[in-house]
Amino acid sequence: MISSKVADLTIHEFEGLIKKVVMQAISEIFGDPDEGLEIHEELKNRLEHAEAIKDQCRKSRFYVNTETL
């Protein structure tokens, strides 16, 4: 965008500017505060173990999918 005043912008440029500002604000408000941080190996192992147990439960004949209830 070469224009330096809002009055000089085309409608398309103005819409793009608004979209950029809104997306930036949303990202700042709802962004991931842990982005870029490392997951400790112990936590990673616990999460993998929990996922494995969940998969085993799904394969069980007693599993009830509560998402479809």
Secondary structure, 3 states (H helix, E strand, C coil): CCCCCHHHCCHHHHHHHHHHHHHHHHHHHHCCCCCCCCCCHHHHHHHHHHHHHHHHHHHCCCCCCHHHC
